[in-house]
Amino acid sequence: MRLIPIPKEEYEAYRLNLMFDCYKWDPQFLDHNTIAKYALAITEEEHARLKVLTEKLDEETRAAEVMLNGDRKLARPLALPKKLSKELQRMGNYDPEKHIRLMRYDFHPIGDGAWAVSEVNSDVPGGFAEASLMPEEAKGRLCGKHLRYINFGEIFIGAIADKVPEGGRIMLVHCTSYSDDRQVMQFLGDQLKEKGFQVIYGAADHVWFREHTAYSILDGNEGRLDAIIRFTPLEWLTEIRPKKWDGYFDTTTVSCNHPIAIYAQTKRFPLVWEELEKRGACLDTWRELLPDTLEVKDAKGKEGYIYKPACGRVGENISIKEACWEGEYEKIMRDVKRHPKKYLAQKRFYSTPLAGENGEQYHVCLGSYTVEGKHAGYYARISESQRIDSNSADIPVLIERSGGNDR
Amino acid sequence: MTDKEIYQIWAPYGKKWTDWVRPVPFVGIREHSGKYHFSNLTVPVPALEERETEGTAVIVDLPGVESVLEGIALARIGFRPVPVFNGTMEQPGARATVDNQAVGVGLVWGATLLSDMEIEEEAPPAFLMDCNRLNRFKMEDSLFDNSWDIYPQDIPSAEYLIKNGIDRIVIIANRLSKDLAKILYGFQKKGIRICITEGYEKPRIIKIRTPIKKD
């Protein structure tokens, strides 16, 4: 695995094309450029290994979901927010065959070809355009005969086309006030339109349900929906008034993701493994890759553990002290003390940084997608800090055939 | 001019402050703003005087196109206009809470003027935003809510501003918006003076009180 610099004379055009042709509408975050000046090249061997690990993790995760859904008492240690917990019983009619399952597993290199996994983005993984168009844009600038990539978008659209009737009406559910959400949905919407689907951009409260079927109530776009592709996190739905969102939990309209995703979305997911294993579940790959995870109280006095919020996203509020901004670490620790069930303790791992062209060191988070249980491409970010969060930069992932260094 | 060319005029690569120019209103700008016709776009007299530029960053928080025009006026007295409009387009056929398309007319029109101007390397920034962004009242559940907020990550940090010689922010607006108050409260704590003007009087210093945590 290595970083390949985007040629300096090409970077301006590269950045411009990413913004205008590749849906990268957030090129700057505070004082940080979010478009890396590198591409990430992984070897065919690394890719093969990651593909196997990702698919194994996915198989274990989906089996665990079904088990938890079959006996919801097992889910108690997850300490899901009450409003969500109450709705879990509606998922009794969940049939994986009817819906589209999309997940992204975050891998970190820890040296000697080994990997650690920090989490699965089980509910609403993003980065669609970065995993589909960005590698093509980079590849063209890297004399890349020896480089290839996996187009996530093609695979995802294919999975949608398998489950949604031709020309069907699909609502892309997202927070319509956020351009960062819209860029993800716009990429998908444009691709779906090309395939002949009718696309509606709407918010979670624009979907109402009748007899388990989803309907759009969006002004001028009313009517039955054939699919819901949701980018609004489940825990945000609970804030919606009037309460119509409970229909998401038992709808038979094709959903991606169905709320079944909540079981693995919470970072407290590992806290139910022991019970699941007693009932025959296999979580060996998870155990191999995820650092030891404990209840906050059980980590007291133990060295080398960090705290993560159960419902955390994009790496925020993780107590890696040297990566926190001024006062943030103390703030997190106060919150951990006050709400221990909203957090978990996890053994800290140290990622092995990659070298930039001037000796800088970058930590990598390599997100590996699955769609319907099959590996579906990569989305990566790099950061000079150990914590990969919103200050990180997006980087395209390319797969390099042996001998690539010799060009 | 293409969308990209219009963007490049507002955000010439490598120039100070231009990394913060949001591409959002520029993507498909001609398509989105093509239906609007403003017959009397004129650049106003700037709300600040030329001698007031030193150590000063400006936030223009006026309605859509007005904000762009003020930005051009400020460019004439030595500021670098930095559009940070971030509102999305509504689903076709749906009524929306905010008109995020009209601002495109100003940006296209302003690009022609801006391309003839020489803006100095060290020009201080004038961040342009639309005060209508916070219109999120929905008469009906079915409306498309494309209101938007300014968040701390949308503009440079206080530390960055200070490091680059900025010790005063002048807001040109009828009133201080709630989202801006949250950000600027933090800036004020770090020693940046916050001033406001409606454009008809000299900027006056304001003291922003602790923002209420929950909306």
Chai-1 contact restraints between the chains, C-beta under 6 A:
chainA,res_idxA,chainB,res_idxB,connection_type,confidence,min_distance_angstrom,max_distance_angstrom,comment,restraint_id
A,E12,B,Y13,contact,1.0,0.0,6.0,A-B,restraint_1
A,L16,B,K4,contact,1.0,0.0,6.0,A-B,restraint_2
A,M19,B,P23,contact,1.0,0.0,6.0,A-B,restraint_3
A,F20,B,K4,contact,1.0,0.0,6.0,A-B,restraint_4
A,F20,B,V27,contact,1.0,0.0,6.0,A-B,restraint_5
A,W25,B,P23,contact,1.0,0.0,6.0,A-B,restraint_6
A,W25,B,V24,contact,1.0,0.0,6.0,A-B,restraint_7
A,Q28,B,D19,contact,1.0,0.0,6.0,A-B,restraint_8
A,Q28,B,W20,contact,1.0,0.0,6.0,A-B,restraint_9
A,F29,B,Q153,contact,1.0,0.0,6.0,A-B,restraint_10
A,L30,B,Q153,contact,1.0,0.0,6.0,A-B,restraint_11
A,L30,B,S157,contact,1.0,0.0,6.0,A-B,restraint_12
A,D31,B,P156,contact,1.0,0.0,6.0,A-B,restraint_13
A,D31,B,S157,contact,1.0,0.0,6.0,A-B,restraint_14
A,D31,B,Y160,contact,1.0,0.0,6.0,A-B,restraint_15
A,T176,B,D145,contact,1.0,0.0,6.0,A-B,restraint_16
A,T176,B,N146,contact,1.0,0.0,6.0,A-B,restraint_17
A,S177,B,D145,contact,1.0,0.0,6.0,A-B,restraint_18
A,S177,B,S147,contact,1.0,0.0,6.0,A-B,restraint_19
A,S177,B,W148,contact,1.0,0.0,6.0,A-B,restraint_20
A,S179,B,V24,contact,1.0,0.0,6.0,A-B,restraint_21
A,S179,B,N86,contact,1.0,0.0,6.0,A-B,restraint_22
A,S179,B,T88,contact,1.0,0.0,6.0,A-B,restraint_23
A,R182,B,T88,contact,1.0,0.0,6.0,A-B,restraint_24
A,I200,B,Q91,contact,1.0,0.0,6.0,A-B,restraint_25
A,Y201,B,Q91,contact,1.0,0.0,6.0,A-B,restraint_26
A,I217,B,S142,contact,1.0,0.0,6.0,A-B,restraint_27
A,L218,B,A94,contact,1.0,0.0,6.0,A-B,restraint_28
A,L218,B,S142,contact,1.0,0.0,6.0,A-B,restraint_29
A,D219,B,A94,contact,1.0,0.0,6.0,A-B,restraint_30
A,D219,B,R95,contact,1.0,0.0,6.0,A-B,restraint_31
A,D219,B,S142,contact,1.0,0.0,6.0,A-B,restraint_32
A,D219,B,L143,contact,1.0,0.0,6.0,A-B,restraint_33
A,G220,B,G93,contact,1.0,0.0,6.0,A-B,restraint_34
A,G220,B,A94,contact,1.0,0.0,6.0,A-B,restraint_35
A,N221,B,Q91,contact,1.0,0.0,6.0,A-B,restraint_36
A,N221,B,G93,contact,1.0,0.0,6.0,A-B,restraint_37
A,N221,B,A94,contact,1.0,0.0,6.0,A-B,restraint_38
